[in-house]
């Protein structure tokens, strides 16, 4: 039970609705998991030649253990590389994990690496068109690593953007294996994020040179660990903890500390103890259920986390046979208050959030308010309440003690009784332009309703050219289309943030409408993103013309174009005239662009391979007379 009475009725009802909708696919998924469990230890079923290959390179003692099948074997799957500051600390983790697993009476093998690209490096470049698709590549790579059937459990080393969702989707394909996600923590705080944003705006105006800008960026992104703003990477960490896949309090301690090393050792030991050869067998399929998914959505909404997770959470849920929709997220957002402000939603970074009470205090508040499910399974044991405790190292020994019950900084983290907003930080928009996502937690109240003429661009570069030439005067809704998954892989458009914010600072009323993505670090400007149906599917956004008046109203969750509906429907949809994509490896992903599903179904290439249908949605009942709105599913009605 959550708190004294369990979850409030709205949380219970939405969870039950998801469970009813998911019953056929969730049942089929769990049946496949049960078959894998009942078939026994994979390694024990391997033929002699197969098994000999599996331990050929092991040292003599390891060979004896693997041959005899007397101890659990833990797979290590890592997204380590030198480019990503968040992943650099993983360089030495495999050796450390192996030693910790041996101390816990198991054995571990490095099973495989997965790719890990940095959106910060590829931002605004052609390589960004691979970013979203890299999630599914990572899932497939993790599946390849685990496919050797040598393992009784797994640890996944990953932190950033598409990497954690990809690792989790891959792990869920092996739902019978206990799996623990091991983070590396955020870098220590650099220059304030507000100062970084200020210098970026000055650079856009030509008031500082590139060297000054580079010095500023380097002072912000300055060492090993996750970038300290609350983007997708740190949203990942919150989600893995609140969904029970990290150890309690493991997400935010900094790299290279005694506590971080102790948590890594403890995670390795814990996964060893929850294999089928122990007394607390906890397959990942039993951790990620409907209640855990709802807990993840609640955590995202309560903190104003990355909008990318409106895509990733749907994809993760579908990998476990659970049919989460954007409407579920929207309905949860109406009862979940916004409890934190972390940049870009405020001035604090994640280190300040952690110091104010962090994830443990957030969970404490949400549990006591009946906004989370406590009766869930986690890698640490049954019940989410244990995640209100915080880890400490005392005389070299890791212990968990009761965490804070009151915030240490009300500007960063607040109780449910006094939230920053009574509703969540992410809102799902509906209207005759389709569905879209807005991160309202980053937008000041005076900017949450915009009505202005549209200026339409087919590329982000087209917008920047118009901005720098002084063409964009007056109030405007900037429409950038052909940026969806099927068009070009849905690259992030975070590079537009400074220009849009500068227009707003000049007194213009500005909004963005796009079928592309913005970074979890974006803010200030009301941005209706992930517009579905996307232009490449012939969605309404493909019929918008310069001068059409668009209203983006965050208070009513509506996105409307004010054009006679018959006239609008009769307009031809503008098709994507971009040449075939070559360079930066984009040509290798043509099959992904051709088969990817819509954003509100997770923007995945797996589709029906997971046993989940992708049937078209029917138009919803009009919220406004004469206006067609669309509900979950990007495919246009027949």
Beta strands, then each sheet from edge to edge (+ up, - down):
strand 1: 73-78
strand 2: 107-113
strand 3: 153-157
strand 4: 178-182
strand 5: 377-378
strand 6: 381-382
strand 7: 389-394
strand 8: 397-402
strand 9: 427-429
strand 10: 435-438
strand 11: 449-457
strand 12: 476-480
strand 13: 510-514
strand 14: 526-532
strand 15: 549-553
strand 16: 558-561
strand 17: 619-620
strand 18: 629-630
sheet 1: 2+ 1+ 3+ 4+
sheet 2: 5+ 6-
sheet 3: 7+ 8-
sheet 4: 9+ 10- 14+ 13+ 12+ 11+ 15- 16+
sheet 5: 17+ 18-
end
